[in-house]
Structures are given as structure tokens and as C-alpha cells.
């Protein structure tokens, strides 16, 4: 098949930028799916804000301004902006959605006319995403998928000798980091003052409560920080449709504590890969329990090791093709 991806993200990127700290969930998805669909024998074009045309792993990367109606595809994908379908012609259209969209927001962002014109299927990332997307915005069908993580997280060698008595937060600051800091200061650190929390940004450093800045570099730097961490603490957020940070920790076999807000209850299997707390008190309790109970931590760790590698982009691409 002849397939194109359309993305108007302000970030100029190609496959070569995969490990950059600037690459977020949407860009990451385009990079991996274009690469894996090419491996399946498809002819792939990606149009985004990259500066120069390049062919990488048999995928052609071009500036979005080079897309035109003379280009006809079997399938066209867009990352968040359905209006981009105006730039090409395709037999089928598919849209990725990485945010909760109400009808009002859809209209405000001038997506509705293009949605009704092109009738795209919408990629749904789980039960939370499905429940919180208006049924009118799923009118032309859905594709049910779960994203994977970079091979870097799958292929990194695990080494328990690196692990320190510390927790880490690797999601975005606006993903309820303030809730985590509050729980840490009031309910976790006062009980066990030997443990540390690593997070970003640096202005949240508070040595009095053992809150330190983690290294904010590329993905390789983040992996090194994760490998030193005993648990991932991530409350969740109502805008979190998937939470790639949780999946990355999962593939590095790091137990996760969450409040289950947004999609986080789907990323953690309670008592198997971590714990889904019902409130702040339980969040603190489970965190302290993992730090204090070596056998419990080892049990969760072994469960995660057994699950490692079960979510790969090659599998995602194959499932996607079956639902087109």
C-alpha cells in the first residue's frame, strides 16, 4: 500500500531524532509506525516540519508544504489535525488523537468540517480514551490500539546493582506533579527519611525533603536515571490518554504507584506490576511498603521481567493494518 503520515507539529523531526528530548508521544508514534509499516512492504511518505527531504529506512521524510493533491494514497494518517487531509487524496483516512476532545473543542479548533468531509477512523488507546470521546467523534469507526515504547527501553540491560533507594517521576510537570510533591512531603518522607525523589523541573528541588532534580537530557539519559530508581511515582492526570512514561518504566521493570487518574489504572495491574491507590493515604502506604519490603519489590520486579517485551511497535503496526 501507499501510505502517508501528516503532522503539523512545530518540532522538526525525522527518524534520526528518535532519542531527542524534544520528541513527545505524537511524534514518537509517527516515527515508529512509519518505520514499522515500511518494514511490512508499504510505500511510506511522512510530511511534517522537517527542513530537508530525506529517505531513512525506506521512509521518505518531506516538509509538509510539499504535500499536494497530486499525491494519491491508499491510507492517510494525521497526527491530531484532521484539516491536514486537505493536502492530499486518499482512499481511507485515519486520525490519531492524543487529547480528550469535546464537540466544543473540536469546533473551536476548526476540525469538524474536515471530520465530516473525510470521515476518518479514530485511533482509540484504551477504555478511558473510548469513554471520554464523544460518540459523535467516533461516528465513522474506531481502531483500537495500545502504543509501545522505543526499542531502547526494550533492549537496555537490567542491572539491579545500579538501583538506589529512590523514586522517580518522568512524566510532564502538568501531570499532577504538585499532588505527588504534596504526598511526598506530608505522608512519605516524614515516615522514611532515607528515601529520595527525583523529578523535574529543577525549581522543585527541596533538599529538606530529599527532592532532587533528575537529569533532563535525551532518552538515553532518562534510561540511566530510571535504571537507578526503585519505583516510579505517577499520580496520573485526566488528560492522560495513555502515559508513555508508565510504559517506559514498565519495560525497564520498575514497579509503579499511581492514583489511577486518567488512563493510569489501565497502565498498572494492581498487585502485579505495581499498585493503583484509591487516595493519597494509600499512595503513600504502597510507596513506603515497596521501599520497606524487599520481597514485595522483588515479586513485582519479577512479574515485570516476565512481561517485558510483550508490547512492541512491530506488533502495534500489525494490529493497525488488520483494522484499516
Residue frames as qw, qx, qy, qz and C-alpha x, y, z in Angstrom:
[[0.000, 0.886, 0.463, 0.000, 0.00, 0.00, 0.00],
 [0.333, 0.431, -0.050, 0.837, 0.95, 3.61, -0.47],
 [0.465, -0.724, -0.478, 0.177, 0.66, 5.36, 2.91],
 [0.263, 0.547, -0.163, 0.778, 1.32, 8.87, 4.18],
 [0.441, -0.584, -0.510, 0.453, 1.57, 10.49, 7.60],
 [0.116, 0.712, 0.135, 0.679, 0.69, 14.18, 8.05],
 [0.562, -0.585, -0.401, 0.427, 1.90, 16.09, 11.10],
 [0.183, 0.816, 0.054, 0.546, 2.00, 19.85, 11.63],
 [0.687, -0.628, -0.159, 0.329, 3.85, 19.66, 14.96],
 [0.089, 0.976, -0.197, 0.012, 6.19, 22.62, 15.36],
 [0.593, -0.544, 0.560, 0.196, 9.01, 20.20, 16.14],
 [0.608, 0.601, -0.447, -0.263, 11.11, 19.47, 13.02],
 [0.573, -0.392, 0.713, -0.098, 11.94, 15.77, 13.22],
 [0.708, 0.312, -0.557, -0.301, 12.76, 12.58, 11.35],
 [0.941, -0.198, -0.273, 0.017, 13.56, 9.04, 12.48],
 [0.612, 0.307, -0.395, 0.613, 17.07, 10.24, 13.35],
 [0.152, -0.495, 0.293, -0.804, 15.62, 12.38, 16.16],
 [0.706, -0.336, -0.590, -0.200, 14.03, 9.41, 17.92],
 [0.657, -0.331, -0.500, 0.456, 16.06, 9.76, 21.13],
 [0.126, 0.400, -0.078, 0.904, 15.82, 13.56, 21.32],
 [0.062, -0.313, -0.684, 0.656, 14.29, 15.06, 24.46],
 [0.290, 0.217, -0.068, -0.930, 12.01, 17.11, 22.18],
 [0.405, -0.064, -0.780, -0.473, 10.17, 14.08, 20.81],
 [0.478, -0.081, 0.506, -0.714, 6.81, 13.61, 22.52],
 [0.577, 0.138, 0.778, -0.206, 4.08, 10.99, 22.25],
 [0.647, 0.665, 0.200, -0.316, 2.61, 12.12, 18.93],
 [0.326, 0.765, -0.521, -0.190, 5.94, 12.46, 17.15],
 [0.311, -0.359, 0.877, -0.068, 7.12, 9.17, 18.64],
 [0.692, 0.315, 0.596, -0.258, 4.05, 7.43, 17.21],
 [0.601, 0.755, -0.090, -0.246, 4.65, 8.79, 13.71],
 [0.060, 0.685, -0.721, -0.088, 8.32, 7.77, 13.78],
 [0.382, -0.197, 0.896, -0.106, 7.66, 4.20, 14.84],
 [0.683, 0.420, 0.534, -0.268, 4.53, 3.43, 12.83],
 [0.521, 0.771, -0.241, -0.275, 6.00, 4.82, 9.62],
 [0.004, 0.587, -0.808, -0.050, 9.11, 2.72, 10.18],
 [0.456, -0.029, 0.871, -0.180, 7.25, -0.50, 11.01],
 [0.682, 0.562, 0.333, -0.330, 4.70, -0.13, 8.19],
 [0.375, 0.745, -0.490, -0.254, 7.62, 0.31, 5.80],
 [0.197, -0.373, 0.906, -0.033, 9.09, -2.97, 7.05],
 [0.600, 0.271, 0.703, -0.269, 5.78, -4.63, 6.12],
 [0.442, 0.195, 0.679, 0.553, 6.38, -3.70, 2.49],
 [0.174, 0.875, 0.445, -0.074, 4.40, -0.47, 2.26],
 [0.431, 0.422, 0.101, 0.791, 5.49, 2.70, 0.46],
 [0.366, -0.746, -0.443, 0.337, 5.65, 5.40, 3.16],
 [0.252, 0.549, 0.009, 0.797, 5.78, 9.20, 2.99],
 [0.378, -0.643, -0.484, 0.457, 5.92, 11.41, 6.08],
 [0.181, 0.651, 0.148, 0.722, 5.08, 15.11, 5.78],
 [0.488, -0.732, -0.358, 0.314, 5.92, 17.29, 8.76],
 [0.025, 0.997, -0.071, -0.017, 8.01, 20.35, 9.56],
 [0.766, -0.263, 0.302, 0.504, 11.38, 18.76, 8.85],
 [0.047, 0.787, -0.208, -0.579, 13.59, 21.12, 6.88],
 [0.186, 0.501, -0.712, -0.456, 15.10, 18.79, 4.29],
 [0.914, 0.135, -0.140, -0.356, 13.81, 15.83, 2.32],
 [0.083, -0.510, 0.852, -0.084, 15.44, 12.57, 3.43],
 [0.869, -0.014, -0.394, -0.298, 14.93, 8.85, 2.93],
 [0.156, -0.478, 0.766, -0.401, 15.61, 6.93, 6.13],
 [0.350, 0.014, 0.915, -0.202, 14.93, 3.18, 6.44],
 [0.084, 0.289, 0.807, 0.508, 12.96, 3.37, 3.15],
 [0.024, -0.804, -0.553, 0.218, 10.67, 6.07, 4.59],
 [0.338, 0.447, 0.185, 0.807, 10.60, 9.40, 2.76],
 [0.258, -0.677, -0.422, 0.546, 10.53, 12.45, 5.06],
 [0.265, 0.442, 0.323, 0.794, 9.45, 15.77, 3.50],
 [0.049, 0.111, 0.300, -0.946, 8.30, 19.19, 4.60],
 [0.307, 0.508, 0.729, -0.339, 4.52, 19.49, 4.99],
 [0.296, 0.685, -0.056, -0.663, 4.47, 22.15, 2.26],
 [0.105, 0.343, -0.798, -0.484, 5.48, 19.51, -0.30],
 [0.292, 0.314, 0.894, -0.128, 2.23, 17.59, 0.16],
 [0.319, 0.267, -0.191, -0.889, -0.26, 18.27, -2.64],
 [0.755, 0.237, 0.322, -0.520, -3.40, 16.93, -4.30],
 [0.642, 0.505, -0.519, -0.251, -1.39, 15.17, -7.00],
 [0.083, 0.311, -0.911, 0.257, -0.28, 12.71, -4.33],
 [0.790, -0.172, -0.204, -0.552, -2.78, 9.87, -4.03],
 [0.030, -0.351, 0.878, -0.325, -2.55, 7.32, -1.21],
 [0.516, -0.272, -0.793, -0.178, -4.33, 4.19, -0.09],
 [0.542, -0.667, -0.467, 0.208, -4.18, 5.33, 3.54],
 [0.193, 0.615, -0.189, 0.741, -3.52, 8.73, 5.08],
 [0.569, -0.523, -0.521, 0.361, -2.81, 9.21, 8.78],
 [0.068, 0.749, -0.079, 0.654, -2.87, 12.53, 10.59],
 [0.483, -0.174, -0.611, 0.602, -1.42, 13.34, 13.99],
 [0.115, -0.498, -0.522, 0.683, -4.14, 15.35, 15.80],
 [0.195, 0.503, -0.038, -0.841, -5.07, 17.71, 12.91],
 [0.581, 0.403, 0.707, 0.031, -7.75, 16.38, 10.54],
 [0.334, 0.872, 0.032, -0.356, -7.56, 19.54, 8.43],
 [0.196, -0.584, 0.665, 0.422, -4.25, 18.28, 7.02],
 [0.581, 0.253, 0.764, 0.122, -6.18, 15.78, 4.89],
 [0.404, 0.853, 0.143, -0.296, -6.92, 18.76, 2.61],
 [0.070, -0.754, 0.533, 0.379, -3.34, 18.49, 1.38],
 [0.042, -0.249, 0.919, 0.303, -3.58, 15.05, -0.26],
 [0.772, 0.031, -0.217, -0.596, -6.03, 12.49, -1.66],
 [0.076, -0.251, 0.950, -0.169, -6.52, 9.07, -0.08],
 [0.510, -0.216, -0.731, -0.398, -8.90, 6.15, -0.25],
 [0.644, -0.585, -0.489, 0.062, -9.05, 5.89, 3.55],
 [0.057, 0.687, -0.285, 0.666, -8.32, 8.34, 6.35],
 [0.726, -0.420, -0.494, 0.229, -7.22, 7.66, 9.93],
 [0.038, -0.805, 0.184, -0.562, -6.68, 10.19, 12.73],
 [0.566, -0.121, -0.624, 0.524, -4.57, 9.87, 15.87],
 [0.313, -0.802, -0.104, -0.499, -5.97, 11.69, 18.89],
 [0.574, 0.034, -0.584, 0.573, -3.72, 12.34, 21.88],
 [0.071, -0.047, 0.394, -0.915, -6.08, 14.58, 23.81],
 [0.141, 0.519, 0.805, -0.249, -9.63, 14.50, 25.15],
 [0.020, -0.046, -0.335, -0.941, -11.79, 16.40, 22.68],
 [0.305, 0.513, 0.631, -0.496, -15.29, 17.67, 23.33],
 [0.423, 0.665, 0.540, 0.293, -17.55, 18.72, 20.46],
 [0.043, -0.987, -0.083, 0.130, -17.00, 22.33, 21.52],
 [0.421, -0.644, 0.467, 0.436, -13.21, 21.97, 21.40],
 [0.581, 0.195, 0.679, 0.405, -13.46, 20.15, 18.08],
 [0.290, 0.851, 0.398, 0.182, -15.42, 23.05, 16.59],
 [0.225, -0.939, 0.105, 0.237, -13.18, 25.69, 18.18],
 [0.446, -0.478, 0.597, 0.465, -10.12, 24.09, 16.59],
 [0.526, 0.560, -0.249, -0.590, -11.93, 24.05, 13.22],
 [0.161, -0.241, 0.947, 0.139, -11.79, 20.27, 12.92],
 [0.564, 0.300, 0.644, -0.421, -15.49, 19.48, 12.45],
 [0.610, 0.635, -0.110, -0.461, -15.85, 20.35, 8.75],
 [0.295, 0.537, -0.776, -0.148, -12.83, 18.23, 7.81],
 [0.321, -0.094, 0.897, -0.289, -14.06, 15.42, 10.05],
 [0.646, 0.435, 0.454, -0.433, -17.41, 15.29, 8.25],
 [0.523, 0.691, -0.335, -0.369, -15.74, 15.60, 4.84],
 [0.325, 0.509, -0.796, -0.040, -13.10, 12.87, 5.21],
 [0.891, -0.256, -0.070, -0.367, -14.91, 10.55, 7.65],
 [0.342, 0.508, -0.757, 0.229, -11.72, 9.24, 9.30],
 [0.814, -0.359, -0.450, 0.070, -11.49, 6.33, 11.67],
 [0.209, -0.830, 0.338, -0.391, -10.18, 7.43, 15.07],
 [0.612, 0.160, -0.709, 0.312, -7.43, 5.53, 16.89],
 [0.630, -0.666, 0.012, -0.400, -8.61, 4.76, 20.44],
 [0.324, 0.521, -0.706, 0.354, -5.94, 3.97, 23.05],
 [0.188, -0.046, -0.889, 0.415, -8.00, 2.24, 25.74],
 [0.192, -0.622, -0.759, 0.015, -11.18, 2.22, 27.79],
 [0.195, -0.641, -0.267, 0.692, -10.59, 5.64, 29.32],
 [0.046, -0.230, 0.427, 0.873, -9.99, 7.20, 25.91],
 [0.119, -0.318, -0.821, -0.459, -13.06, 5.49, 24.45],
 [0.214, -0.655, -0.681, 0.247, -15.31, 6.53, 27.34],
 [0.173, -0.688, -0.156, 0.687, -14.22, 10.16, 27.23],
 [0.059, -0.121, 0.522, 0.842, -14.50, 10.70, 23.48],
 [0.536, 0.330, 0.239, -0.740, -17.94, 11.91, 22.36],
 [0.649, 0.209, 0.729, 0.061, -19.73, 9.24, 20.33],
 [0.507, 0.834, 0.141, -0.167, -20.26, 11.76, 17.51],
 [0.101, 0.832, -0.526, -0.144, -16.48, 11.98, 17.21],
 [0.360, -0.241, 0.895, 0.106, -16.31, 8.20, 16.68],
 [0.676, 0.421, 0.214, -0.566, -19.09, 8.22, 14.10],
 [0.681, 0.576, -0.368, -0.264, -17.04, 6.79, 11.24],
 [0.952, 0.007, -0.288, 0.104, -15.38, 4.00, 13.18],
 [0.376, -0.824, 0.416, -0.081, -12.50, 3.41, 15.55],
 [0.756, 0.330, -0.531, 0.195, -9.25, 1.49, 15.61],
 [0.702, -0.693, 0.099, -0.134, -8.29, 0.05, 19.00],
 [0.715, 0.408, -0.398, 0.405, -4.58, 0.04, 19.77],
 [0.597, -0.778, 0.031, 0.193, -2.09, 0.37, 22.59],
 [0.353, 0.853, -0.369, 0.107, 1.14, 2.19, 21.91],
 [0.912, -0.104, -0.180, 0.355, 4.54, 0.63, 22.55],
 [0.331, -0.884, 0.181, 0.277, 7.86, 2.14, 23.63],
 [0.370, 0.786, -0.483, -0.112, 11.20, 2.74, 21.93],
 [0.909, 0.135, -0.372, 0.132, 13.47, -0.29, 21.39],
 [0.192, 0.568, -0.524, 0.605, 15.92, 1.49, 23.71],
 [0.547, -0.397, 0.415, -0.609, 13.70, 0.60, 26.67],
 [0.972, 0.024, -0.014, -0.235, 13.27, -2.99, 25.50],
 [0.835, 0.374, -0.303, 0.268, 16.92, -3.67, 24.77],
 [0.057, -0.744, 0.468, -0.474, 18.60, -1.96, 27.73],
 [0.617, 0.001, -0.750, 0.239, 20.28, -4.48, 30.02],
 [0.579, -0.734, -0.103, -0.341, 18.81, -4.58, 33.52],
 [0.543, 0.241, -0.589, 0.548, 21.25, -4.36, 36.42],
 [0.560, -0.729, -0.375, -0.116, 19.92, -4.47, 39.98],
 [0.652, -0.273, -0.212, 0.675, 23.27, -3.38, 41.37],
 [0.189, 0.326, 0.142, 0.915, 22.54, 0.10, 39.98],
 [0.357, -0.687, -0.497, -0.393, 19.29, 0.53, 41.90],
 [0.152, 0.195, -0.476, 0.844, 19.30, 3.10, 44.68],
 [0.088, -0.503, -0.771, 0.381, 16.79, 3.84, 47.43],
 [0.086, 0.323, -0.029, -0.942, 14.94, 6.36, 45.34],
 [0.459, 0.606, 0.641, -0.105, 11.71, 7.03, 43.46],
 [0.193, -0.143, 0.403, 0.883, 11.38, 8.87, 40.17],
 [0.426, 0.699, 0.446, -0.363, 8.78, 10.90, 38.27],
 [0.363, -0.140, 0.562, 0.730, 9.33, 11.15, 34.49],
 [0.242, 0.701, 0.640, 0.201, 6.01, 12.48, 33.22],
 [0.182, 0.573, 0.122, 0.790, 5.27, 16.13, 32.44],
 [0.088, 0.019, -0.506, 0.858, 5.07, 18.69, 35.22],
 [0.469, -0.063, -0.015, -0.881, 1.41, 19.43, 34.43],
 [0.675, -0.114, -0.685, -0.247, 0.50, 15.76, 35.00],
 [0.695, -0.655, -0.145, -0.257, -0.32, 16.37, 38.69],
 [0.612, 0.252, -0.493, 0.565, 3.26, 16.59, 39.87],
 [0.196, -0.502, 0.295, -0.789, 2.01, 19.01, 42.54],
 [0.859, -0.337, -0.067, -0.379, -0.10, 16.20, 44.02],
 [0.888, 0.077, -0.353, 0.285, 2.93, 13.90, 44.16],
 [0.300, 0.434, -0.402, 0.748, 5.09, 16.57, 45.84],
 [0.501, -0.489, 0.159, -0.696, 2.38, 17.18, 48.44],
 [0.952, -0.216, -0.152, -0.153, 2.03, 13.47, 49.24],
 [0.747, 0.257, -0.391, 0.472, 5.81, 13.07, 49.40],
 [0.088, 0.483, -0.369, 0.789, 6.28, 15.96, 51.82],
 [0.547, -0.389, 0.210, -0.711, 3.33, 15.19, 54.08],
 [0.910, -0.148, 0.147, -0.358, 2.93, 11.41, 54.07],
 [0.932, 0.253, -0.198, 0.165, 6.00, 9.64, 52.67],
 [0.447, 0.557, -0.423, 0.558, 9.21, 11.44, 53.61],
 [0.392, -0.613, 0.378, -0.573, 8.26, 12.03, 57.29],
 [0.946, -0.208, 0.146, -0.204, 7.92, 8.25, 57.70],
 [0.891, -0.025, 0.220, 0.397, 11.10, 7.24, 55.88],
 [0.034, 0.956, -0.149, -0.251, 13.73, 9.96, 55.58],
 [0.521, -0.388, 0.636, 0.417, 16.28, 7.70, 53.89],
 [0.556, 0.440, 0.642, 0.293, 14.47, 7.64, 50.54],
 [0.087, -0.406, 0.206, 0.886, 14.76, 10.19, 47.74],
 [0.536, 0.673, 0.496, -0.112, 12.53, 11.53, 44.97],
 [0.302, -0.247, 0.440, 0.809, 13.98, 12.56, 41.61],
 [0.369, 0.736, 0.566, -0.043, 11.92, 14.76, 39.33],
 [0.273, 0.112, 0.234, 0.926, 11.94, 17.82, 37.10],
 [0.455, 0.757, -0.144, 0.447, 11.91, 20.82, 36.85],
 [0.571, 0.135, -0.484, 0.649, 14.88, 21.94, 38.91],
 [0.173, -0.462, 0.188, -0.849, 13.00, 24.69, 40.78],
 [0.806, -0.404, -0.191, -0.388, 11.18, 21.95, 42.67],
 [0.620, 0.182, -0.625, 0.438, 14.40, 20.79, 44.31],
 [0.508, -0.706, 0.126, -0.477, 13.92, 20.68, 48.07],
 [0.458, 0.338, -0.765, 0.300, 16.82, 19.07, 49.89],
 [0.361, -0.278, 0.560, -0.692, 14.93, 19.31, 53.18],
 [0.823, 0.093, 0.327, -0.455, 12.52, 16.68, 51.85],
 [0.500, -0.218, 0.773, 0.324, 15.06, 14.73, 49.75],
 [0.626, 0.689, 0.353, -0.089, 13.60, 16.01, 46.48],
 [0.395, -0.457, 0.473, 0.641, 16.28, 16.17, 43.79],
 [0.533, 0.648, -0.177, -0.515, 16.43, 17.13, 40.11],
 [0.836, 0.080, 0.499, 0.213, 16.83, 14.27, 37.69],
 [0.263, -0.315, 0.500, 0.763, 18.96, 14.75, 34.59],
 [0.554, 0.662, 0.350, -0.365, 16.83, 16.31, 31.86],
 [0.077, -0.478, 0.646, 0.589, 18.58, 15.20, 28.70],
 [0.550, 0.192, -0.584, -0.565, 17.75, 12.82, 25.87],
 [0.899, -0.194, -0.139, -0.368, 16.11, 9.42, 26.26],
 [0.752, 0.194, -0.539, 0.328, 19.42, 7.69, 26.87],
 [0.056, 0.353, -0.502, 0.788, 19.98, 9.96, 29.87],
 [0.660, -0.280, 0.101, -0.689, 16.47, 9.25, 31.12],
 [0.910, -0.007, -0.405, -0.087, 17.02, 5.49, 30.87],
 [0.491, 0.263, -0.600, 0.574, 20.14, 5.81, 33.03],
 [0.270, -0.306, 0.383, -0.829, 18.10, 7.65, 35.67],
 [0.831, -0.145, -0.128, -0.522, 15.31, 5.07, 35.53],
 [0.799, 0.135, -0.570, 0.134, 17.76, 2.19, 35.96],
 [0.237, 0.241, -0.616, 0.712, 18.82, 3.70, 39.30],
 [0.453, -0.244, 0.164, -0.842, 15.25, 4.01, 40.56],
 [0.136, 0.026, 0.955, -0.262, 13.34, 1.55, 42.70],
 [0.246, 0.595, 0.755, -0.123, 9.84, 2.75, 41.81],
 [0.059, 0.292, 0.345, 0.890, 8.02, 5.17, 39.51],
 [0.039, 0.529, 0.621, -0.578, 5.57, 7.50, 41.24],
 [0.047, -0.089, -0.455, -0.885, 2.97, 8.94, 38.86],
 [0.341, 0.266, 0.580, -0.691, -0.47, 10.07, 40.11],
 [0.281, 0.454, 0.771, 0.346, -1.97, 10.31, 36.62],
 [0.104, 0.322, 0.021, -0.941, -3.99, 13.09, 35.03],
 [0.575, 0.504, 0.530, -0.366, -7.43, 13.36, 33.43],
 [0.479, 0.759, -0.231, -0.375, -5.77, 14.44, 30.17],
 [0.156, -0.478, 0.850, 0.160, -3.53, 11.36, 30.12],
 [0.837, 0.240, -0.115, -0.477, -4.91, 9.03, 27.44],
 [0.908, 0.201, -0.361, 0.070, -2.02, 6.57, 27.55],
 [0.470, -0.815, 0.337, -0.029, 1.00, 7.71, 29.64],
 [0.787, 0.476, -0.359, 0.160, 4.10, 6.62, 27.81],
 [0.050, -0.662, 0.603, -0.441, 6.16, 7.35, 30.96],
 [0.758, -0.259, 0.473, -0.366, 4.45, 4.44, 32.72],
 [0.947, 0.318, 0.005, -0.049, 5.04, 2.12, 29.77],
 [0.456, 0.687, -0.485, 0.293, 8.72, 3.05, 29.66],
 [0.335, -0.530, 0.644, -0.439, 9.13, 2.26, 33.35],
 [0.912, -0.002, 0.272, -0.308, 7.22, -0.99, 32.86],
 [0.860, 0.463, -0.200, 0.081, 9.65, -2.15, 30.16],
 [0.282, 0.590, -0.603, 0.458, 12.56, -1.37, 32.48],
 [0.659, -0.277, -0.693, 0.087, 10.80, -3.50, 35.11],
 [0.080, 0.139, -0.439, 0.884, 10.23, -0.68, 37.60],
 [0.117, -0.558, -0.807, 0.154, 7.12, -1.07, 39.82],
 [0.023, -0.384, -0.202, -0.901, 4.65, 1.81, 39.54],
 [0.066, -0.497, -0.690, 0.522, 2.50, 3.54, 42.15],
 [0.044, -0.257, -0.378, -0.888, -0.40, 5.61, 40.79],
 [0.335, 0.223, 0.497, -0.769, -3.68, 7.17, 41.82],
 [0.351, 0.335, 0.854, 0.189, -5.14, 5.77, 38.61],
 [0.256, 0.713, 0.179, -0.628, -6.25, 9.18, 37.34],
 [0.443, 0.599, -0.417, -0.521, -6.97, 9.22, 33.61],
 [0.861, 0.266, -0.390, -0.190, -5.66, 6.12, 31.86],
 [0.031, 0.586, -0.754, 0.295, -3.17, 5.19, 34.60],
 [0.717, -0.154, 0.555, -0.392, -5.42, 2.50, 36.02],
 [0.905, 0.403, 0.020, -0.132, -5.00, 0.74, 32.65],
 [0.448, 0.703, -0.520, 0.188, -1.21, 1.01, 32.70],
 [0.067, -0.421, 0.795, -0.431, -0.78, -0.68, 36.10],
 [0.720, -0.226, -0.611, -0.239, -2.05, -4.12, 37.09],
 [0.454, -0.682, 0.287, -0.497, -2.78, -3.78, 40.79],
 [0.782, -0.428, 0.435, -0.127, -0.60, -6.07, 42.90],
 [0.910, 0.232, 0.253, 0.231, 1.20, -7.41, 39.81],
 [0.588, 0.459, 0.052, 0.664, 3.13, -4.55, 38.21],
 [0.104, 0.237, -0.276, 0.925, 2.56, -2.01, 40.97],
 [0.055, -0.496, -0.767, 0.404, -0.38, -0.53, 42.87],
 [0.075, -0.524, -0.377, -0.760, -3.37, 1.65, 41.99],
 [0.147, -0.205, -0.629, 0.735, -4.15, 3.69, 45.10],
 [0.053, -0.719, -0.670, -0.175, -7.66, 4.93, 45.89],
 [0.177, -0.973, -0.112, -0.097, -6.45, 8.05, 47.70],
 [0.212, 0.811, -0.437, 0.325, -3.35, 9.93, 48.86],
 [0.602, -0.541, 0.524, -0.266, -3.07, 7.83, 52.02],
 [0.947, 0.097, 0.305, 0.025, -2.98, 4.58, 50.03],
 [0.607, 0.739, -0.186, 0.225, -0.49, 6.10, 47.60],
 [0.099, -0.761, 0.549, -0.330, 1.87, 6.84, 50.49],
 [0.800, -0.300, 0.470, -0.222, 1.22, 3.44, 52.08],
 [0.932, 0.321, 0.143, 0.087, 2.06, 1.47, 48.93],
 [0.411, 0.801, -0.330, 0.285, 5.13, 3.60, 48.27],
 [0.317, -0.667, 0.587, -0.331, 6.53, 3.02, 51.75],
 [0.907, -0.104, 0.370, -0.173, 5.62, -0.67, 51.63],
 [0.849, 0.498, -0.072, 0.162, 7.65, -1.25, 48.47],
 [0.205, 0.773, -0.466, 0.379, 10.64, 0.60, 49.92],
 [0.448, -0.536, 0.584, -0.413, 10.44, -1.34, 53.18],
 [0.864, -0.007, 0.471, -0.179, 9.56, -4.82, 51.88],
 [0.020, -0.534, 0.717, 0.448, 12.33, -6.27, 49.71],
 [0.335, 0.130, 0.929, 0.090, 10.34, -9.41, 48.99],
 [0.405, 0.722, 0.469, -0.306, 7.37, -7.42, 47.71],
 [0.189, 0.797, -0.314, -0.481, 9.58, -5.30, 45.47],
 [0.155, -0.335, 0.874, 0.317, 11.28, -8.43, 44.13],
 [0.428, 0.381, 0.815, -0.091, 7.92, -10.06, 43.41],
 [0.383, 0.828, 0.195, -0.359, 6.72, -7.05, 41.42],
 [0.010, 0.707, -0.566, -0.423, 10.08, -6.84, 39.66],
 [0.302, -0.096, 0.925, 0.209, 9.93, -10.49, 38.59],
 [0.462, 0.606, 0.615, -0.202, 6.38, -10.05, 37.32],
 [0.278, 0.869, -0.098, -0.397, 7.55, -7.14, 35.18],
 [0.150, -0.504, 0.771, 0.360, 10.53, -9.11, 33.88],
 [0.421, 0.202, 0.882, 0.068, 8.16, -11.86, 32.73],
 [0.398, 0.780, 0.442, -0.195, 6.04, -9.29, 30.88],
 [0.127, -0.702, 0.315, 0.626, 8.96, -7.45, 29.31],
 [0.073, -0.260, 0.730, 0.628, 8.92, -7.20, 25.54],
 [0.288, 0.437, 0.852, -0.022, 5.25, -8.06, 25.06],
 [0.272, 0.886, 0.294, -0.234, 4.49, -4.58, 23.65],
 [0.462, -0.232, 0.433, 0.738, 6.48, -3.75, 20.52],
 [0.309, 0.553, -0.095, -0.768, 5.85, -1.31, 17.68],
 [0.165, 0.162, -0.852, -0.469, 6.01, -4.17, 15.18],
 [0.008, 0.372, 0.915, -0.156, 3.02, -5.73, 16.96],
 [0.177, 0.605, 0.317, -0.708, 1.19, -2.38, 17.02],
 [0.225, 0.423, -0.477, -0.737, 1.72, -1.95, 13.27],
 [0.121, -0.061, -0.954, -0.267, 0.40, -5.43, 12.50],
 [0.053, 0.519, 0.766, -0.376, -2.72, -4.83, 14.62],
 [0.174, 0.568, 0.016, -0.804, -3.22, -1.48, 12.90],
 [0.179, 0.225, -0.714, -0.638, -3.14, -3.00, 9.41],
 [0.061, -0.266, -0.961, -0.035, -5.78, -5.56, 10.38],
 [0.042, 0.644, 0.610, -0.460, -8.19, -2.79, 11.43],
 [0.009, -0.318, 0.264, 0.911, -7.78, -0.45, 8.46]]
